[in-house]
Amino acid sequence: MSPLNGSPIHNRMLVLRAERGLSRQDLADALGVNYQTIGYLERGDYSPSLELALRLSEYFGLPVEAIFSFHPMRPLSEAVFSQTRADTEWSRPPRKVRRK
């Protein structure tokens, strides 16, 4: 099924909300929507309007494509870790310790 013929829009809203310690009501109040709208979005029962997607993007300080996708999303920790892995000591062999 192609993204344009009714497939669900996947999102990371629940994770982003939980990371910030927000209730559905808190997020809804910040965005000026009903708290039930947040639940519908998180479950994939409702696709956001462009305006709401942009407001969520602005609120979380992330690009829209980091919040919403036509395809299932990898866990956020996996997506972030795999991008930074090469730049961290975790990916390098351990250094030898010199003994005196």
N, C-alpha and C positions, 0 to 999 in steps of 0.2 A: 504494500500500500504506500503510495507516495505521500509526502507531507501535505500536499495541497488538497487531498480528497478526504479529509476528516480524521486523520490519525491524531492521537492525543499529543498535546504539547507537554513535554516533560519539564520538570523544574527542580530547583534546589531550595525552594522557599522554606520548607520545614527545617532544613539544616541551618540555613542562614538565620532564621528566627530563633532557633534553639541556641545557636552560638552566642547570640546577643541577649539571651534571657528574656525574650519578648513573648507575651501571650498573643493569641490571635487578636484579642481586643486591643492590645497596645499597638500592634502593627496596623490594624484597621483604623484606629483613631489617627495615627500618624499620616495615613494615606487618604483619609476622608472617605472610607468605604465601610460597609457593614462587616462585622466580624465573620459572618457566614461566608462572605465572598472569599476571605482568606482561606477558610477550610475547603471551599470548592476548588480554588486554585491549587492548593497543596495536594489534594487528591487527584487532580487532573480532570475533575468534573466540569471545569469551566476554563476556557482560554481567555487570557487577559486581552483587553483592548490595547491598542498601541499606546494610548495615553497612560493606562495603568502600568503597563510593562516599563515604560520610561520613568514613571514615578517610583516604581520599585527599584529600578536601576540606580536612580539618583539617591534614594533612601539608603540602600545598602552600599553605595559607592563602588558598584561593579558594572561592567558592561552588560547589556541585556543578554548577550549570548552566554555569559557566565551563570545566568539565572534560569534561562529558558532554552529549550532545544527541541527539535523535531525528533531526535533520537534519544534513547535512554542514556543517561549521564553516568560516567564513572564516578565512584565516590570522590568527594572533593579532596580528601586527604591523599588519595592515590593520584589524582590529577596534579595536585600541587607538588607532592613529593617526587613524582617521576620527572617533573620539569626542572627541579632544583637539585636532583640527586647528583648529577655530574659536577656540580659546583660545591659540593660539601665533602667534608672529610669522610663521611660514611662510605663514599664510593672509592676512596683511595686505600691502598694497602696500609696496614698499621706501620708507623715509624719504628725503627729499631731504637731501643733504649740503650744508651751508653752506660756501662757500669764503670765505676771508678775503682 
